[in-house]
Amino acid sequence: MIPLLAATPAQAADAVLDQQVAVPAYFLPGNTPDYWQQLNTMTGKPGVVVANVANGPGNLAKPAYTAALSAAHAAGMKVIGYVDTGYFGTTGYASNRTRLGSLAVEDWRAQIQSDINKWYEFYGSSIDGIFFDQAQNACGPTAGSETWVSLYREATAYVKAYHLGATTIANPGVSPAACFQDAADILVTFEGSYSSYQNRQAPYLPSAWEATADPKRIWHLVYDVPDAAAMATVIATSKANNAGYVYVTDDKMDNPWDALPSYLSSQVTAAKGSGGAAPAKPATPASSLVKATSARLSWASAAYPGVVGYDVYQGAVKIGSTANLTPSATTFDVGGLTAATAYSFTIKARDRAGNVSPAGTALSVTTAAASASTPTVPGKPVASDVGPTSVKLTWTASTDSDSGDGVAFYDVFRNGVRELSLPGGSTSVNLGGLALNTSYSFTVRARDTTGRASAQSAATAVTTTDPVPVTGATAAMDENTATYQAQFNLPYSGHHVFIDTDADYQTGWSVNTIGAEYMVENNALFQKTGDPGQWSWTVVPGVTPLVSDTNGLYKWSVPSWLLTGTGTTHKIVFHGTDGDRNDYAANVLTVTAPSTPVAPIAGAVASVNAGTASYTAKFNLPYTTHHVFIDTDANYQTGWSVNTIGAEYMIENNTLFQKTGASTAWSWSAVAGVSPLVSSTDGLYKWSVPLSLLTGTGTTQKIVFHATDGTRNDYAPNVVTLTTG
């Protein structure tokens, strides 16, 4: 059953929703095949492409990207730069730290603004806006709070204040709370697989506000769509769900956005709208709440069913859109204006099929005058915690003598160029993205709520450090575990251990004099697969090798038995990269592997007999907890996520648990009256459970065996498939 949004009066019967294909273009220009070249030269083109150099813009402009983005922009596509927001660190997860290792909101703000600046600095007029990935979907940490959504409103305001007409996109991946409707121009309200799109369950269900939203504010991303017929089904579903932007691909996880689908041209055609008619030109807007830097526009809404949205223009530049709010007046808030300045605003109406009205009569608005006094000059910034790519700056606060006014922003300048615009309550910042062994000059100025700015403070000179990039590399191996450790002294995005298991540089992936069969990358283990000339890295499921990474000291642990090779001598290379530089530990390490490594969990099997499911595995280490995770619908997105499956049930030692609750409120509840453990002699665990207790929507189970001693977490090497019907 595909849950569709209820039809709204705005959806005229003869109007088919006009969509634009919006492509997350997470592939390198110049590769074979060259997907950027394909995008830029195809006859019917997508409307939007999101460029992603290295989870952001990287630290240097790339000539290949300069050419590709310029061509895309010239071809009429909107080019949007990718910026990771890491949920502003609000999850508390280590994986959502800044590049400098912080979870603090203020550090995320600085990194986000810096990345925005770099996109425009590196690629100039080719950039049409910013894509905020890993966006929150809740308004705030508690009911009634808008603490989190305000961070995205602030990020959007930052982009638009310095880049008139820029488009902002926020990607929560699920439908966010209604408060997010003004947090960005476009919201990704679904990102997931074909199966989860065709059978949408929490947390992927659409929110009620989407039914009456302007379709041009909603984007759906659907991957693992096998063929053109399935693509057409997804397009039809997305139109019914009011998504004005869509992208469908046959690409799969781990990165479903690193290739283009074979049916892209057909998709662009299928997304087009039809029917409808150009609406009448809108009523002349009125202005209210006119301040020095902002104003509100409002106008009489058109009667349904013709209009679904309005486009707002400041002079000749489109600055945003909003839904038709019939029967109420439609409003639009404009920011980023200059005090005592005249502006002209016009409105165009748009129907569901994409037909656009003539512009309404222009409204002239003159903003209020600036305040009488400028803020005082901030104190000279004091530098501390100087590192290879970062520095902490602290300054004495400014004051403002005007009644009702105050310091709204502090602008931080690097070598005379504005780098950051921080809230008026901030008097320090951790500023990253600097070059090694380089001298900088930093100043700060204050701005009040009307835009009046103080003079810049006295300058502070800083020279960044130049450490040895990777030090202290060690490796060891016994019959159970291989351990690797190194100190990474720069803020890399990728931390690698390359492992050559046969000490033959010609049989693996060539890196720094070795041929690696395995690679640890951050918290994943990969194995080289494919033939020479067509090698690729394939993730080894069920392995999370990262033990710790405190202050850049990375420690990894991998079960020895996983690192199969033809000899007992391993060659080890440590490597770090930020997408621009590539650094290696000084020496290649040599480790002697045990001749017979012990698999922590072996012999994992599952079977069905007489209405009972049986699960068996040999646990070769002294674990305290033994698990069987059971996915009863073979859909990893509908249960508790563990090692590529989504488990609805879990056996823990001698107790059966069922997943209860929805979305992030999932929990495990014990199933009463069941004692599944049959025996556990010499580590050979056998369990049995009546199939009647393992309810699901299909006849195929996916099974993961797991064990822990409180420190290590081990999995059986393979996910087991069990047919129950």
Secondary structure, 3 states (H helix, E strand, C coil): CCCCCCCCCCCCCCCECCCEEEEEECCCCCCCCCHHHHHHHCCCCCCEEEECCCCCCCCCCCHHHHHHHHHHHHCCCEEEEEEECHHHHCCCCHHHCCCCCCCCHHHHHHHHHHHHHHHHHHHHHHCCEEEEECCCCCCCCCCCCCHHHHHHHHHHHHHHHHCCCCEEEECCCCCCCHHHHHCCCEEEEEEEEHHHHHCCCCCCCCCHHHHHCCHHHEEEEEECCCCHHHHHHHHHHHHHCCCCEEEECCCCCCCCCCCCCCCHHHHHHHHCCECCCCCCCCCCCEEECCCCCCEEEEECCCCCCCCCEEEEEECCEEEEEEECCCCCCEEEEECCCCCCCEEEEEEEEECCCCCECCCCCCEEEECCCCCCCCCCCCCCCEEECCCCCCEEEECCCCCCCCCCCCEEEEEEEECCEEEEEEECCCCEEEECCCCCCCEEEEEEEEEECCCCECCCCCCEEEECCCCCCEEEEEEEECCCEEEEEEEECCCCCEEEEEEECCCCCCCCEEECCEEECEEEECCEEEEEECCCCCCEEEECCCCCCEEECHHHEEEEEEEHHHCCCCCCEEEEEEEEECCCCEEECCCCEEEECCCCCCCCEEEEEEEEECCEEEEEEEECCCCCEEEEEEECCCCCCCCEEECCEEECEEEECCEEEEEECCHHHCEEEECCCCCCEEECHHHEEEEEEEHHHCCCCCCEEEEEEEEECCCCEEECCCCEEEECC
